[in-house]
Amino acid sequence: MRLSKVQLSLFFNVSDLTIYLWERNKVEPSPAQIPRIIEFLGRDPFERTPENLGDKIREYRRVHGLTKTKLAEQLGIDVATLVGLENGKHKPTERLLAKIQAARLF
């Protein structure tokens, strides 16, 4: 599949300069672009292996293009709690752990 920068820019709804900068590793795609890139490529070119709960939460947010605020809303928790979980400063309650598992974060 040979697509021009212009065609890719239209697909990703970014400028052709952005495509050029992505190709040259000068800038990284925004978190909102990651799900579309994964869909387009059929794989995650940025895949990381999460080592703990905080890493798993960050990876989930990245793959799904979610902000901390959006994921916190989906889990019904405060953003500060989510940040604490990501940074390893908080441990989830059993109820929150059930919500995280229901959201299939891991």
C-alpha positions in Angstrom: 0.0 0.0 0.0 1.7 3.2 -1.2 0.1 6.3 0.2 1.4 9.8 -0.1 1.9 12.1 2.8 -1.2 14.0 1.7 -3.3 10.9 1.6 -2.1 9.9 5.1 -2.7 13.4 6.4 -6.3 13.2 5.2 -6.8 9.8 6.8 -5.3 10.9 10.2 -6.8 14.4 9.9 -3.4 16.1 10.4 -1.1 18.1 8.2 1.3 16.5 5.8 4.1 18.2 7.8 2.9 16.2 10.8 3.2 13.0 8.8 6.7 14.1 7.8 7.7 14.8 11.4 6.2 11.5 12.6 8.3 9.7 9.9 11.5 11.4 11.1 10.7 10.8 14.8 10.8 14.5 15.4 7.4 14.5 17.2 5.2 11.8 18.6 1.5 11.4 17.7 -0.9 12.8 20.2 -2.6 10.3 22.5 -5.8 10.9 20.6 -4.1 9.7 17.4 -2.8 6.4 18.8 -6.0 4.3 18.4 -6.3 5.4 14.8 -2.6 4.6 14.1 -3.1 1.1 15.7 -6.2 0.6 13.6 -4.5 1.7 10.4 -1.3 -0.5 10.9 -3.2 -3.4 12.4 -0.7 -3.4 15.3 0.7 -1.2 18.0 4.0 0.3 16.9 4.5 1.8 20.4 3.6 -1.3 22.4 5.1 -1.4 25.8 5.1 -4.2 28.4 3.3 -2.9 31.5 5.1 -4.0 34.7 2.6 -2.9 37.4 -0.9 -1.6 37.8 0.1 2.0 37.1 1.8 1.0 33.9 -1.2 -1.0 32.9 -3.5 2.0 33.5 -1.2 4.3 31.5 -1.0 1.8 28.6 -4.7 1.3 28.6 -5.2 5.1 28.4 -2.6 5.4 25.6 -4.0 2.6 23.4 -7.6 3.9 23.8 -6.7 7.6 23.4 -8.1 8.5 26.8 -7.1 11.4 29.0 -6.7 10.9 32.7 -9.9 12.9 33.2 -11.9 10.7 30.8 -10.7 7.4 32.3 -11.4 8.7 35.8 -14.9 9.6 34.8 -15.4 6.1 33.2 -14.2 4.5 36.4 -16.2 6.9 38.6 -13.1 8.1 40.5 -11.4 11.4 41.0 -8.5 12.3 38.7 -6.2 12.6 41.7 -7.0 9.0 42.6 -6.2 7.9 39.1 -2.9 9.8 39.1 -2.1 8.2 42.5 -2.8 4.7 41.0 -0.6 5.4 38.0 2.2 6.7 40.2 2.0 3.8 42.6 1.0 6.0 45.5 -2.5 4.6 45.9 -3.6 1.0 46.0 -7.1 0.3 44.6 -9.9 -0.8 46.9 -11.6 -4.1 46.1 -14.5 -2.2 44.6 -12.3 -0.1 42.4 -10.2 -3.1 41.4 -13.5 -4.7 40.3 -14.3 -1.6 38.1 -10.8 -1.7 36.6 -11.2 -5.4 35.8 -14.6 -4.8 34.3 -13.1 -2.1 32.1 -10.5 -4.8 31.0 -7.5 -2.7 31.9 -5.8 -6.0 32.6 
